[in-house]
């Protein structure tokens, strides 16, 4: 949750910094950093969901996030249209848009870092009994909820998993539009 919050916050800062760009090199640098910070969001949400839900319960949540991508493009288009109608001599409407949306994203990132627990075991709003119930509930996943040891065998398993490649394909196809 802290990693997700940090990356959303940095993504928002880079979004706001886009308003300060005046050349191709600056735009390229900001967009590369934005992409790097944004790229962590999907995997972070999947990891967090795997701690709270069984595999069958995760699929509808993932679908909901992907629904948010399309909705974001619709709302983003409308917001962009609205911001283009800001007429000010000192700053262009598109620059105002990047500053405002960047600041909103920073607020969301900070709220995520402050309020989203890193794991169910660190959730202050759950009692000890609730945590035990949740652990039993997600035990069907056979994944556990926290593991800090890196294993190459897990990387190899992921490379051979068709579902990973289908997620990669979905992400590419959604991003291309």
C-alpha positions in Angstrom: 0.0 0.0 0.0 2.9 2.4 0.8 4.5 1.5 -2.5 1.2 2.1 -4.4 0.7 5.4 -2.5 4.2 6.6 -3.3 3.9 5.8 -7.0 0.5 7.5 -7.3 1.9 10.5 -5.6 5.0 10.7 -7.8 2.7 10.1 -10.9 0.7 13.1 -9.8 3.8 15.2 -9.3 5.0 14.3 -12.8 1.5 15.1 -14.2 1.6 18.6 -12.7 5.2 19.0 -13.9 3.9 18.5 -17.5 2.5 22.1 -17.3 6.1 23.4 -17.0 7.4 21.6 -20.1 8.5 23.8 -23.0 10.4 21.4 -25.3 10.5 17.9 -26.6 13.2 16.7 -24.2 11.3 17.9 -21.2 8.1 16.3 -22.4 9.9 13.0 -23.1 11.5 13.0 -19.6 8.2 13.8 -17.8 6.3 11.2 -19.9 8.9 8.4 -19.2 8.7 9.1 -15.5 4.9 9.2 -15.5 4.9 5.9 -17.3 7.3 4.3 -14.8 5.2 5.4 -11.9 1.9 4.5 -13.5 3.2 1.1 -14.5 3.3 0.0 -10.8 -0.4 0.6 -10.2 -1.9 -2.4 -11.9 0.4 -5.0 -10.3 0.1 -3.3 -6.9 -3.7 -3.5 -7.0 -3.5 -7.1 -8.0 -1.2 -7.9 -5.2 -3.3 -6.1 -2.7 -6.5 -7.8 -3.9 -4.8 -11.2 -3.6 -4.4 -10.6 0.1 -8.1 -9.8 0.6 -10.0 -12.0 -1.9 -10.0 -15.5 -3.2 -9.1 -16.0 -6.8 -12.7 -16.2 -7.9 -13.5 -13.0 -6.0 -10.5 -11.2 -7.6 -11.7 -11.4 -11.2 -14.7 -9.1 -10.8 -12.5 -6.6 -9.0 -9.9 -6.6 -11.8 -12.8 -6.1 -14.3 -14.0 -3.2 -12.3 -10.5 -1.5 -12.5 -10.4 -2.1 -16.2 -13.8 -0.6 -16.5 -12.3 2.4 -14.7 -9.8 2.8 -17.6 -12.6 3.3 -20.1 -14.5 5.6 -17.8 -11.3 7.5 -17.1 -10.9 8.1 -20.8 -14.5 9.4 -21.2 -14.3 11.7 -18.2 -10.7 12.7 -19.1 -11.9 13.8 -22.6 -14.7 15.8 -21.1 -12.4 17.4 -18.6 -9.9 18.2 -21.3 -12.6 19.8 -23.4 -13.6 21.9 -20.3 -10.1 23.0 -19.5 -9.5 24.1 -23.1 -12.1 26.7 -22.7 -10.1 28.5 -19.9 -8.9 31.7 -21.5 -6.1 33.4 -19.5 -3.2 35.4 -20.8 -0.7 34.1 -18.1 -1.3 30.3 -18.5 -2.9 28.1 -21.1 -5.9 25.9 -20.3 -4.1 22.7 -20.9 -1.4 23.7 -18.4 -4.1 24.4 -15.8 -5.5 21.0 -16.5 -2.2 19.2 -15.8 -1.7 21.2 -12.6 -5.2 20.5 -11.3 -5.3 16.8 -12.2 -1.7 16.4 -10.9 -2.6 17.9 -7.6 -5.8 15.7 -7.3 -3.6 12.7 -8.1 -1.1 13.7 -5.4 -4.0 13.9 -2.8 -5.2 10.4 -3.8 -1.7 9.0 -3.6 -1.1 10.5 -0.1 -4.5 9.2 1.1 -3.7 5.8 -0.3 -0.3 5.8 1.6 -1.9 7.0 4.8 -5.2 5.0 4.9 -4.8 1.8 2.9 -3.3 -1.0 5.1 -0.2 -2.9 3.7 -1.9 -6.2 4.5 -5.0 -7.5 6.3 -2.8 -8.1 9.3 -2.1 -4.4 9.6 -5.7 -3.3 9.1 -6.6 -1.3 12.2 -10.3 -1.6 11.3 -10.3 -5.4 11.6 -10.4 -7.2 14.9 -8.2 -10.2 15.6 -11.1 -12.5 14.9 -11.8 -10.8 11.6 -8.2 -11.2 10.6 -8.3 -14.9 11.4 -11.5 -15.3 9.4 -10.0 -13.4 6.5 -6.9 -15.6 6.5 -9.1 -18.8 6.5 -11.2 -17.3 3.7 -8.2 -16.6 1.4 -6.3 -19.8 2.4 -7.9 -21.5 -0.7 -5.6 -19.4 -2.8 -2.6 -21.2 -1.3 -0.5 -18.0 -1.7 -0.3 -16.5 1.8 -0.6 -12.8 2.3 3.0 -11.7 2.8 6.3 -13.0 1.5 9.5 -11.0 1.5 11.8 -13.7 0.0 12.6 -13.5 -3.7 12.6 -16.8 -5.5 13.6 -17.3 -9.1 11.3 -20.3 -9.4 8.4 -17.9 -9.0 9.7 -15.8 -11.8 10.0 -18.9 -14.0 6.5 -20.0 -13.0 5.1 -16.6 -14.0 6.9 -16.6 -17.4 5.2 -20.0 -18.2 1.7 -18.9 -17.0 -0.7 -18.2 -19.9 -2.8 -16.0 -17.7 0.2 -13.6 -17.2 0.6 -13.4 -21.0 -3.1 -12.8 -21.4 -3.0 -9.9 -18.8 0.0 -8.5 -20.7 -2.0 -8.7 -23.9 -5.0 -7.0 -22.3 -2.9 -4.2 -20.9 -1.2 -3.6 -24.3 -4.5 -3.6 -26.2 -6.2 -1.3 -23.6 -3.2 1.1 -23.7 -2.9 1.2 -27.5 -6.2 3.0 -27.8 
